[in-house]
Amino acid sequence: MSKIKPSKGAPYARILGVGGYRPTRVVPNEVILEKIDSSDEWIRSRSGISTRHWANDEETVAMMSVDASGKAIADAGIRPEQIGAVVVSTVSHFAQTPAIATEIADKLGTQKAAAFDISAGCAGFGYGLTLAKGMIVEGSAEYVLVIGVERLSDLTDLEDRATAFLFGDGAGAVVVGPSDEPAIGPTVWGSEGDKAGTIKQTVPWDQFRIGDVSQLPLDSEGNVKFPAITQEGQAVFRWAVFEMAKVAQQALDAAGISPDDLDVFIPHQANERIIDSMVKTLKLPEHVTVARDVRTTGNTSAASIPLAMERLLATGEAKSGDTALVIGFGAGLVYAATVVTLP
């Protein structure tokens, strides 16, 4: 017989509050067109994006996260010192160590909360939400702060016609806490590492140790390019449209609901054409509100789902208690989908 005392947590977990931060600078497609041979009409037709937000020097990963988190904590009606863990999903915190989560936890005024970063690309929010749910049910934390934050403008090649217009910056955060009824469904998640090359960093950091610039990409003026995110657009599009619709349906099935039971659909804000195709494949009813934050925020990777959730609630397009399907997918390739009750 085991001598280990069984853990005691809450019976279920739920999202209690949400907050977002969008940088003050709004960048229209016209700015992107200064570096690539394209048009505003082409960008809108391919992605749905008309503007995106880019951070200034003061709008760091930590600063944006603290701002969004403060709003989420206030929205949840709790105090920072009640946060037991801080989970940050990001690919744009450039210090290998320490994790940015520890700085965020300290600046928020938590009482030495557990804090760590995860790297799961555009599925990172779903991964973090799943970890938070597990902590609360297991009993290792009563409240968990999950943050998705990116400064993808730092990882954008403005001369790459395929990606220059896609990415934006921002932070979204949610507080996850105890619940007396199911409010976060089973997560359907996974990875397809054989497709890792379809979305990747152009140059790994260790290439800069070589000292031979001939091995590094150069810009149009002959300067060494900083690493950027690149992708095989058509391959990613096909995977997202056909495979992720299946994952979304599996998440609905796991939660025991049908598309008719949904109030809101919040997919990763990668591309409006992908969103439209998923809505069609899932045969979502007309009454389902679909997040389209990508139009004015761009693709913010791990931040896109909480930012879209925050905007829907702020504008009244969605309301507290609504049932929402959320799904993230991206570099890895990785994915995570679940059904939640909105805070």
Disulfide bonds with the S-S distance in Angstrom:
none
